[in-house]
């Protein structure tokens, strides 16, 4: 029994040690990708879209950055989930806000819940999408005034920028591959060789 406990303790220490190792290359590319992605969206917002009273940067993009730059192997971080999840949730949030009059607590709960089910049905589950649906209901008057334009900008335009930055940064080294779909990866590597 004592031998069995020592074996489990040794395995637990090893797993804890392996899980807490710091990989500076991995952290560098995570930082660089998320910094460029969010920075580019924020820069475009401050530089070009404030004149038109448009909002280009929303909070759910921060959570998406955690997935697509920090946990790139996750099925929830893949392009179909990133783009599809945000767009479906934005459409759901705006539709509920537009056509279901009522209290904010009700429309918020209905938007998020319906958005989750729609992402499950379409196999585009992306957790930050729930925040995108919620923002359509509880966001500022500026966001609510956008109506269905909210789906195009900031949501679709923002996730497109994040996706492009993720493809470039996550494939800049041989030990990171994004997206995980093999056809995408082969296409990216051929394009990269052709450009260099």
N, C-alpha and C positions, 0 to 999 in steps of 0.2 A: 504494500500500500504506500509506504513511504517513498519507494522507488518510483511509483506511478505519479505521485504528487510532484516529485522533483522533476520528472520528465515534462509534465505539463507546465510547471513554472519556467523551465528552461525554454520551452516552445513559446510561451507567452512573452518572455523577455526578448526573444529573438524577433518575434512578430512586431512587438512594440518598437524595438530598435530599428527594424527595416522600415516601418511606417513613418518614423519620425526623422529619417535621414533627410538632409537638405541637399537638393539637387539644384545648384546655382544656374545651370543652363536652362533647366525647365522653368525656374522662377523668372529668369531674365525674359524668356519668350512670352511667358504669361503676362508679365508686367508690360512689356513692349506692345504686345497685341492689344491688350485692354486699354492702354494709354492712348495708342493711335486711334483705335476705334471710337472710344468715347470722346477723345479730344477732337477728332475730325468732325463728329456730329455737333459738338458744342461750338467749334470754330465756325462751321457753316451757319449755325443758328445765330451766333453773335455778329457775324460778318455780313450775311446776306439776307436773312429772313426777319430780322427785327423791324426792318422798314415796312414789311407787309403784315406786321402784327401776328406772325405765325410762330408757333412753338415747335421746335425740331427735336428737342431732347426730353425724353420722359424717363421716369424712375425705373421702369421695368427693363430698360436697356442695361442698367448696372447689373441686375441679376442675370440677364442673358450673357453678359461678359464673363461672369463667373463660370458659367457652363461652357461656353465656346472657346474660352482661353485657358481655363483652369482644369476642366474635366472633359477634355476633347474626345475621349473614348466613350463617353456616355451616349446612349441612344437618344436621350433628351436634348443633346447638344448638336445633333446632326442638322444639316441644312433644311431638310423637309420639316423637321420639328420647329426649328428657329423661325423660318419664314411663315410656314403654315399656321403654327400655333399663334403667333402674334396677329396675323391677318384675320384668322377666324375669331379670335377674342376681341379684336377691335371692332369687327363687324357686329358681333354679338352685343358688345357693350353699347355701341351707338344705337343699334336697333332697339334694344330694351329702353334706353334713355329717351329715345324719340317717341316710341309707340306705347309705352306703358307708363301712364301717369301715376304718380304716387310718391310715397316717401322715399327719401334717398336710401334708407336702410333696406327697403324692399327691393328697389331696382338694383342696388349694388349686389345684394345676395343673389338675386335672380340672374344677373349678368354673369357673375363669377361661376355659379353652379352650372348654368347652361353652357357656358364656354368650356368648362372642364369636360362635360359630357360630349360636346361636339368635337373637342380635340381627341377624346378617346375613340369616338366613332371613326374619325378620319385618320387615326393613327399619327397625329401631329402633336402629341402631348409635349408641352414645353412650359414648365412651371411659371416662368415670368409672364406668360400670356395671361394668367389670371389677374395679374396686376394691370395689364393693358386693358382688360375689360373693366376692371374697377375704376381706373383713371378716367375712362369715358363717362362714368357716372358721378364721380366725386371730384373730378378735376376742376380747375379754375373756370371762370366764365369764358375765358379765351378758348380753352379746350372744348367746352361744350358748344360754343358757337361754331366750331369747325364742322359739326355734323359728320357726314360720311367722308368728308375731306380728311378727317382724322385718320382714316384707314390708309390713305395714300401718304400723307405727311402729317405727323411725324412717323407713323408706324412702319409702313412699307419702305419708305426711303431710308429710315434709320436702320432697319434690319438688313437692308441690302448693303449698306456701308459696313455694318458689323460683319456680315458674311464675307464680303470681299477681303476685308482686313484679316479675318480669321483664316481664310484660304491661303493668303500670302504668308502671314506670320507663322502659322502652324505647320507649314510645309517648307520653311526656310532651312530647317536642319534635318538630317537623316533620321533622327530618333522621334520626330513628331509627325504624325500623319492625320490630316483632316481634309475632308470628311472620311469616315471609316469605310464608306462604300468603296469597293475595290476599283470600280470603273471610274469614279471620280478621281481616285488617287492616281491611276494610270494616266488619265487625261492630263492631270496637273503635272506629273513628272515629264511627260512628252512635251508639254508646252514650256516647261522650265528649261529643258535641254535645248529646245529650239531657240529660246530667247538668249541663251548664253552660248 
